[in-house]
Amino acid sequence: MGCDIHLIVERRDDAGVWHTLPVPHQTMEVLTQRCYDVFGVLAGVRRSGPVIAEPRGLPTDHSLTWMSEDELERALGDHSFSWLLPEEILTHHARSRWPASMESWVRAWAWRGWGDGRHRFVFGFDS
Protein backbone atom coordinates (compact mmCIF):
# COMPACT_ATOMS: atom_id res chain seq x y z
CA MET A 1 0.00 0.00 0.00
CA GLY A 2 1.40 3.38 -0.97
CA CYS A 3 0.91 6.97 0.00
CA ASP A 4 -0.31 9.66 -2.37
CA ILE A 5 -0.30 13.43 -2.13
CA HIS A 6 -3.35 15.54 -2.98
CA LEU A 7 -2.57 19.17 -3.74
CA ILE A 8 -4.27 22.37 -4.81
CA VAL A 9 -2.68 25.67 -5.76
CA GLU A 10 -4.39 28.79 -4.48
CA ARG A 11 -4.11 32.49 -5.26
CA ARG A 12 -5.31 35.28 -2.98
CA ASP A 13 -7.23 38.08 -4.71
CA ASP A 14 -7.15 41.79 -3.77
CA ALA A 15 -9.99 41.23 -1.28
CA GLY A 16 -7.99 38.54 0.54
CA VAL A 17 -10.10 35.61 -0.72
CA TRP A 18 -8.30 32.44 -1.84
CA HIS A 19 -9.19 30.79 -5.18
CA THR A 20 -8.11 27.42 -6.58
CA LEU A 21 -5.87 27.49 -9.67
CA PRO A 22 -5.10 24.67 -12.10
CA VAL A 23 -2.10 22.63 -10.99
CA PRO A 24 0.65 22.72 -13.65
CA HIS A 25 1.29 19.46 -15.49
CA GLN A 26 4.93 19.35 -14.33
CA THR A 27 3.84 19.55 -10.69
CA MET A 28 1.35 16.71 -11.03
CA GLU A 29 3.89 14.63 -12.93
CA VAL A 30 6.32 14.83 -9.99
CA LEU A 31 3.67 14.25 -7.34
CA THR A 32 1.99 11.25 -8.97
CA GLN A 33 5.29 9.35 -8.92
CA ARG A 34 4.96 8.72 -5.15
CA CYS A 35 8.34 10.29 -4.52
CA TYR A 36 8.66 9.83 -0.78
CA ASP A 37 11.70 12.09 -0.74
CA VAL A 38 9.44 14.92 -1.92
CA PHE A 39 6.72 13.99 0.60
CA GLY A 40 9.36 14.02 3.33
CA VAL A 41 10.65 17.48 2.39
CA LEU A 42 7.12 18.92 2.22
CA ALA A 43 5.72 17.46 5.44
CA GLY A 44 7.86 14.68 6.92
CA VAL A 45 5.60 12.00 5.37
CA ARG A 46 7.22 8.63 4.63
CA ARG A 47 10.73 9.96 5.15
CA SER A 48 12.74 11.35 8.03
CA GLY A 49 15.06 14.30 7.68
CA PRO A 50 14.74 18.05 7.30
CA VAL A 51 11.29 19.31 6.38
CA ILE A 52 10.24 22.74 5.19
CA ALA A 53 7.64 22.93 7.96
CA GLU A 54 5.86 20.45 10.19
CA PRO A 55 2.29 19.88 8.97
CA ARG A 56 0.19 22.95 9.82
CA GLY A 57 -3.26 21.56 9.14
CA LEU A 58 -5.60 23.08 6.59
CA PRO A 59 -5.77 26.85 6.53
CA THR A 60 -9.15 28.02 7.83
CA ASP A 61 -9.60 30.26 4.80
CA HIS A 62 -8.84 27.67 2.10
CA SER A 63 -10.74 27.80 -1.18
CA LEU A 64 -12.57 24.49 -0.68
CA THR A 65 -14.68 25.55 2.33
CA TRP A 66 -17.83 24.80 0.32
CA MET A 67 -17.02 21.07 0.32
CA SER A 68 -18.39 18.54 2.81
CA GLU A 69 -15.84 16.67 4.96
CA ASP A 70 -16.13 13.61 2.71
CA GLU A 71 -15.58 15.66 -0.43
CA LEU A 72 -12.63 17.43 1.18
CA GLU A 73 -11.08 14.10 2.13
CA ARG A 74 -11.39 12.89 -1.47
CA ALA A 75 -9.83 16.15 -2.68
CA LEU A 76 -7.00 16.46 -0.14
CA GLY A 77 -6.50 13.04 1.44
CA ASP A 78 -7.00 12.02 5.05
CA HIS A 79 -3.85 12.96 7.00
CA SER A 80 -0.88 15.30 7.37
CA PHE A 81 -2.70 18.35 5.99
CA SER A 82 -0.56 21.40 5.47
CA TRP A 83 0.17 24.38 3.27
CA LEU A 84 3.32 26.09 2.07
CA LEU A 85 4.14 29.30 0.30
CA PRO A 86 6.35 29.11 -2.79
CA GLU A 87 8.79 31.42 -0.98
CA GLU A 88 9.23 28.81 1.77
CA ILE A 89 9.96 26.14 -0.80
CA LEU A 90 12.50 28.36 -2.57
CA THR A 91 14.23 29.24 0.71
CA HIS A 92 14.48 25.58 1.66
CA HIS A 93 15.62 24.76 -1.87
CA ALA A 94 18.48 27.25 -1.58
CA ARG A 95 19.66 25.73 1.75
CA SER A 96 19.21 22.01 1.18
CA ARG A 97 19.76 19.24 -1.28
CA TRP A 98 16.56 18.40 -3.11
CA PRO A 99 15.44 15.20 -4.71
CA ALA A 100 16.23 15.50 -8.43
CA SER A 101 12.56 15.06 -9.30
CA MET A 102 11.74 18.23 -7.38
CA GLU A 103 13.85 20.48 -9.62
CA SER A 104 11.40 20.41 -12.52
CA TRP A 105 8.54 21.17 -10.14
CA VAL A 106 10.27 24.23 -8.73
CA ARG A 107 11.10 25.48 -12.23
CA ALA A 108 7.53 24.83 -13.44
CA TRP A 109 5.94 27.28 -11.03
CA ALA A 110 8.80 29.70 -10.44
CA TRP A 111 8.48 31.18 -13.93
CA ARG A 112 4.77 31.74 -13.34
CA GLY A 113 5.54 34.46 -10.79
CA TRP A 114 4.22 32.45 -7.85
CA GLY A 115 6.76 33.97 -5.46
CA ASP A 116 4.66 37.12 -5.06
CA GLY A 117 3.17 36.31 -1.64
CA ARG A 118 -0.26 35.66 -3.15
CA HIS A 119 0.06 31.93 -3.83
CA ARG A 120 0.17 28.83 -1.68
CA PHE A 121 0.09 25.06 -1.99
CA VAL A 122 -2.50 23.30 0.18
CA PHE A 123 -2.09 19.54 0.46
CA GLY A 124 -2.73 16.33 2.33
CA PHE A 125 -1.88 12.66 1.98
CA ASP A 126 -3.66 9.33 1.94
CA SER A 127 -2.27 5.94 2.79
C-alpha positions in Angstrom: 0.0 0.0 0.0 1.4 3.4 -1.0 0.9 7.0 0.0 -0.3 9.7 -2.4 -0.3 13.4 -2.1 -3.4 15.5 -3.0 -2.6 19.2 -3.7 -4.3 22.4 -4.8 -2.7 25.7 -5.8 -4.4 28.8 -4.5 -4.1 32.5 -5.3 -5.3 35.3 -3.0 -7.2 38.1 -4.7 -7.1 41.8 -3.8 -10.0 41.2 -1.3 -8.0 38.5 0.5 -10.1 35.6 -0.7 -8.3 32.4 -1.8 -9.2 30.8 -5.2 -8.1 27.4 -6.6 -5.9 27.5 -9.7 -5.1 24.7 -12.1 -2.1 22.6 -11.0 0.6 22.7 -13.6 1.3 19.5 -15.5 4.9 19.3 -14.3 3.8 19.6 -10.7 1.4 16.7 -11.0 3.9 14.6 -12.9 6.3 14.8 -10.0 3.7 14.3 -7.3 2.0 11.3 -9.0 5.3 9.3 -8.9 5.0 8.7 -5.2 8.3 10.3 -4.5 8.7 9.8 -0.8 11.7 12.1 -0.7 9.4 14.9 -1.9 6.7 14.0 0.6 9.4 14.0 3.3 10.7 17.5 2.4 7.1 18.9 2.2 5.7 17.5 5.4 7.9 14.7 6.9 5.6 12.0 5.4 7.2 8.6 4.6 10.7 10.0 5.1 12.7 11.4 8.0 15.1 14.3 7.7 14.7 18.0 7.3 11.3 19.3 6.4 10.2 22.7 5.2 7.6 22.9 8.0 5.9 20.4 10.2 2.3 19.9 9.0 0.2 22.9 9.8 -3.3 21.6 9.1 -5.6 23.1 6.6 -5.8 26.9 6.5 -9.1 28.0 7.8 -9.6 30.3 4.8 -8.8 27.7 2.1 -10.7 27.8 -1.2 -12.6 24.5 -0.7 -14.7 25.6 2.3 -17.8 24.8 0.3 -17.0 21.1 0.3 -18.4 18.5 2.8 -15.8 16.7 5.0 -16.1 13.6 2.7 -15.6 15.7 -0.4 -12.6 17.4 1.2 -11.1 14.1 2.1 -11.4 12.9 -1.5 -9.8 16.2 -2.7 -7.0 16.5 -0.1 -6.5 13.0 1.4 -7.0 12.0 5.0 -3.8 13.0 7.0 -0.9 15.3 7.4 -2.7 18.3 6.0 -0.6 21.4 5.5 0.2 24.4 3.3 3.3 26.1 2.1 4.1 29.3 0.3 6.4 29.1 -2.8 8.8 31.4 -1.0 9.2 28.8 1.8 10.0 26.1 -0.8 12.5 28.4 -2.6 14.2 29.2 0.7 14.5 25.6 1.7 15.6 24.8 -1.9 18.5 27.2 -1.6 19.7 25.7 1.7 19.2 22.0 1.2 19.8 19.2 -1.3 16.6 18.4 -3.1 15.4 15.2 -4.7 16.2 15.5 -8.4 12.6 15.1 -9.3 11.7 18.2 -7.4 13.8 20.5 -9.6 11.4 20.4 -12.5 8.5 21.2 -10.1 10.3 24.2 -8.7 11.1 25.5 -12.2 7.5 24.8 -13.4 5.9 27.3 -11.0 8.8 29.7 -10.4 8.5 31.2 -13.9 4.8 31.7 -13.3 5.5 34.5 -10.8 4.2 32.5 -7.9 6.8 34.0 -5.5 4.7 37.1 -5.1 3.2 36.3 -1.6 -0.3 35.7 -3.2 0.1 31.9 -3.8 0.2 28.8 -1.7 0.1 25.1 -2.0 -2.5 23.3 0.2 -2.1 19.5 0.5 -2.7 16.3 2.3 -1.9 12.7 2.0 -3.7 9.3 1.9 -2.3 5.9 2.8 
